Amino acid sequence: MAGEWREALLGDLIELKRGYDLPQQHRRPGPVPIVSSSGITDHHAVPMVSGPGVATGRYGTLGQVFYIPEDFWPLNTTLYVRDFRGNDPRFVSYFLRGLDFLAYSDKAAVPGLNRNHLHQAAVRFPSDVTEQRAIARILGSLDDRIELNRRINETLEAMARALFKSWFVDFEPVRAKAEGRDPGLPSPIADLFPVDFNEFELGEIPAGWDWSSLADIAELNPESWSRETRPDSIHYVDLSNVKWGHFDDVTIHTRDTAPSRAQRVLRTGDTIIGTVRPGNGSYGLVSEEGLTGSTGFAVLRPREMAYTEFVYLAATASQNIEALSHLSDGAAYPAVRPEVVSATPVVLPAYGVVARFSELVRWQFRRAAINDEQSRTLAAIRDALLPKLISGEMRLKGAEPLVHEALA
């Protein structure tokens, strides 16, 4: 009967199973997502499990739950739902997010989950699948908008990176003019580019441009809080809060409860790059005032506003992130010094070219910042509604208006 909540064991709701080995040398290029304890980390040619599916970390990262709509390969660091026992898969993914996985982990140096222990967890859930699907639809509409924003932002940044590469890496407008071809740009922009190249020890670059480094156009870690100057309220960004250019979360602390590493003062236009395991992609372009970053970030503040997007795109280009990863030292805690980040070599164009580039791509980053802010709001609404809907404390009629207003 709709609206009834059933008390049972988790093993009555679903059956969990450990994932499967897939060594790197056995992986083949393909569209199938490989799911680890931290989510989708790679792809493969063939699936092991039919979708839609649900997985969570068995070792490593515990507590995160992943819903995979398509066929996938769960690694052996995960537990995945082998049998939904007639329950709605997406509802199950939300239901598991409310489970205290740490209560069912062992006390080893690297905590792990035992599926048999999890199966014995006492739970309460709606027994009617129609009710489950309605709850999943409400929460899923928020996650779907968050995912759409993420894809839009990826496209916006890819557009900016493509123009950056064309102008400042491949020098396509200059090559076209040097070969007597039309550079394909409006005359006021095309006229900003030189018509030939100069040879340097590091390679040929457009005439009038120069080899330089980010340190010449951006200050490194220009401001920091001390214990005495910390504000009463600290809006904190840690390395885990920003990934591949997207700000997923900002946590709020008092001056007394904030982590000791909450010291970097961030301003609009700053580029932040995680110096610990730089290959993890903890970087972003700051788009709001009042944030404080971890000392694990190298903060690059452009010396002039026109350099804002240039600094960000040069510092976070895939080749540079890979180079920083290779330069990082320390086996257990690989990191680079902030000075290494600011020493990143760049070809410095004429100022007029950089200024015009900034004008062309600035709107893309502003749009992405708006999308990120909306996504954080939607995630907060989802996280507030989830335990209430899953437990039956709030019914759908109470949640629907809130969600519809947030998505309007």
N, C-alpha and C positions, 0 to 999 in steps of 0.2 A: 504493500500500500504506500502511495507517495507520501513523503514527509516523515516516514518512520526511520529512526536511527537504530542500528543494530550493534550490540556489544558482542565482541568476539576476539579472536586472536588474529594477528596480522596474517598468519599462515592460512586463515580461513578466507581472507580477502584476496591474497595473491601468493604466488610461489616465486621465490627468488632463486637465482642460480649464478654461480661464478662465471665470469667472462672467459675468454679464450686467448691463448698466446698468439701473437703475430709479430715475430721478430722483424726488424727493419729490413733485413735482406730478403724476406719473403713477401714484402709488400709490392704491389704492382699499381701503376697509375690507374685511377678510376674515380667514379663519382660517389662511392660508398663511404659514408662517414665512419671513421674509427673513433670510438668513444673511450676515453680514459677516465680516471678519477676526477680530472679537472674539466671534462667536457670533450667536445670534438677537437682532436689534436692532429688528425691526419686523415687521409682518404686511401681507399683500396679499390681493387677491381671487382671484388665479389663480396656479398654480405654473408654473415653467419646467422643473423636473426632477422626475421621479417618484421617490418614496421606496421603500425606505429608501436614504439617501444619506450620503455622507461629504464634508466640506469642510474646508479649512484656509486660513489667511491667505496671500494672495499679496503684499500690501503691508500696511504697518501692523504689526499683531500677527502675528509669525511663531512657529510652533512649536505652537500650539494646534490640536487636531483635534476636529471636531464630528461626532457621529453624529446624523442626523436621520431618525427612523423614518417620517415621513410625507412627502408631496410638499412641495417647497419651492422657493424662489427664491434661488440663490446670486448674490451681488453680484459685480461685476467686481474687487473687492479680494480675491476668493478664488480658489482652485483647487478644483474638485470632481471626484469620480470619475465620469467619463462611462461607463466600461466596467469592470466588476469582473472580467471575463474568467473567470466561473464561480466566483470566490472568494466567501466569505461576507462581506457588507458590514460587519457589526458586528466581525468579526475584523479586517478591513482597517482599521477605525477605531482599534483598539487597536494594530495593527501599525505604523501610521503615527506613533503617539505615541512610538515608540522610534527614529524617524528623526531625525538631526541636520539639521534644515532650515537652520540658519545656515551649515552647510558648503556649501550649494548656493545661498546668496543672494549678490547682488552687493555691492559695497563702496560703494554710493551713500549719500548722506546719509540717505535713506529706503530701507533695504534691501528688495529684492524677490526673489521666487522665479521662476525660469525653469522651466517644466514640462519642457522638453526636457532640461535638466540633471538634474532630478529623475528622469526616466525612465531615466537612465544610472546611477543609484545601484545599487551591488552589494548585494544583500540575500539573506537566507536565511530561508525560511519553510516551514511544513508544507504539503505538496502535497495532502494529503487533506482535502477539504472537511468531512468528518465530524470530523476532528481540529480544524479551524478552528472549527467550530460549538461544539464542546465547550469550547475555550478561551474563546470569546466568551461562552458561557453562564456559566462560572465568574466571569469578570471582570464580566460584565453583571449578575449577581445582586447584586454589591456596588454598582454604579452605580444599579441599580433601587431599592435600599433608600435610597441617598443622595437620589435624586429623590423618593421617597415622603416622606422626612423633610422635604425642602424644601417639598413641597406641603402637608403637615400644618402646618408652621410658618407658611406663608402664610395658611392658614385660621385658625389661632390668633390671629395678629396682626390679621387682618381683623376678627375678632370683637371684639377689644379696641378697635380703631379705631372700629368702629361704635358701641360703647357710649360711647366718648369723644366722638364727634361728637354723639350724641344728648343727652348730659348737658351738655357744655361748649361746644358750637358752636351747635347748634340749640335748646338749652334746652327739649327736648320735655317733660320732667316739669313744668317751671314753666309752660309754655304750657298744658298740660292742666289744671293746678290753677287757673290764672288764668281759664280758660274753663269751669270747673266740671266738667271731665271727669275720669275715673279715669286717673291716669298709668300704670296697669298695672304698678305696683311694689308689693312688700310694704309694709305700713304703716310699719314701722320705717325703711325707706329713703325712702319717699315723704315722710314727715314731715321729712326733712332738707332738703327743697327749699322755697324761699319760694313765695308764692302770687301774686306780681306782679312788675313790672319797674320799674326806674328808668331815666330818660333821661340819656344822657351825650353829649358831643360826638362820640364815636366810635361811638355807637349805643346802643340799649337793651340792658340786661343785667339778670339777676335781682336783685331787691332784696337788699341786704346783701352782694352780691358787688362786685368792683371791677376796674377796668382796671389791669394791672400788666405786668411783663415777667419773662422767665425769670431775669434777674439777681437778682430779689427772692427767688426760692425755690431758686436753685442757684448754687453757686460756680463761677467760671470758671477752668479750668486751676489747680486748687488745689495740685498737687504736681508737681515736676519733679526729675529726677535731674541732678546736676552730674557733671563728669568724676570728681570725688573720691568722690561718694556712689553712683555706679553699682554695682549688685550684680555679683557674679562671673558669674552666668548671667542673661541677659536674654531673657525670653519676649516676643517683639516682634510687635506688630500694626501693619502698614502700611495705607495707604489701600486698596491692592489686595487686602488680606486680608479685608475686610469689605464686603459689598454688600447694600444694601436690608435691613439688620437681621440678616443672617446672617454669622457668623464662619466663613469658609471655611478659614482656615489661621492658625497661629501658628508663627513661625520662632524658633529658639533660637540665640542668639549668646553668645560670651564678652564680657566688658566691653570687651575690646580690639578685637574684630571687629565689634561692633554698629554699625549706621549712626549717624552723628552726630546724626541727627534722632530717634533713639530716646531720648526724654527725658520724655515725659508719663507720670507714675505713674498707673495705672488701678486703681480699686477697684470691688468689686461694687456695682452700682447706678448707676455712672457712665453717662451718655449721651455717646457720641462722635460727632462730625459732621465729615466732611472739609471743610476750608475751601477746598481747591483743587478747582476744578470741582465745586461742591456738587451740581450736577445729576446727577453720576455715581452718587449714592446710596451713598457710602462712610460709612454710619452704622450704629450698633448700640447695644445695651444690654449693658453689661459684666456678666457673670454669674459671674466667678471672680476670685480674688485672684492676685496675682503677675504681672500683665501690664504691659507698657510700650508706650505708644502713640507714634506719630509726632507731631512738632511740627506736622504738617499737619492734626491734629485739634483741634477745640475740644472740651474736656472740660467737661461740665456735671455737677457733683456736687450732688445734692439736699441742701438744708439739713436736711431731715427725711426719714426713710425713706418716709413716706406719700406724698411727692411724687415718688417714683422713676418710676413708670409715667406719671404726668401729665407730668413734664418730658420724658420720652422721646417720648411721643405728640404733644405740642405742638410740640416742636422738629423732629420728623421728619415732620409732616403734609405731604402732597403740596403744599399751597398754600404752606407755609413753605419747602420745598426749592426750589420754583419761584421764590419771592421772593428767596431767597438767590442763586440762579443769575443773576437779573436784576441784583442788586446787585454781583456780582463784577466786578472790573476787571482789566485786563491782557489784551491780545489773545492773546498766546502762552501765558500762564500765569494764566488768570482765577481769582481768589481773593477771598475776603472775610476781613476781620479777625475774629478770634475774638470781639471785643467786639460785632460786628454780630450774631453768632449769639445771644449772651446777651441782647441787647437785643430779642429777638423779643417782640412784645406778646402778652399772654394775658389772658383773663378769669379772675381768681383767685376760685374759689368759696370758700364757707365751709369751714373745715378738716374738719369732720365729713363733708362730701360727698366731699372728696378722699380721706380715709382709708377711707371705705366703698368707693369706686371701686378703690383699691389692693387691698383685700381680695378684691374680685370678680375682678380680672384677673391677680393675681400668679401664680396657678397656671399660666396660659397661657404666661407668659414663662418660668417655670421648666421647663415641659414642652418648650418650644422650645429652651432652652439644653441640655437633656439630648439632644435630637435632634441639635443642632449638634455636640455633643461626640462622639456616636456616629458621625456622618457623617465627622468628621475622622479618627477611628480607622479607619473602613472605607476611606477614601481612602488612608490610609497603607498599609494592607494591600494594596489594589489596586496602588498604585504600586510596592510591593516585589515583588509577584508578577508584574506585567506583563512586565518584561524577561526574567524567568526562564522564564515560560511561552512567550513569543513566540520565544525563542531555542532552546527545547528543553532548557535546563539543568534545569528542573523539569518533571516530568510531572504529569498531571492527578491521579493517585492521591495525590501528595504535597500538592497544593494543596487538594483538596476538603475534607479534614477541617478545615483552617485556616479556610476560608470558612464552612463550616457552623457552626463554633463561634462565629465573629464575628457571624453572623446570628441565632444562637439567642436 
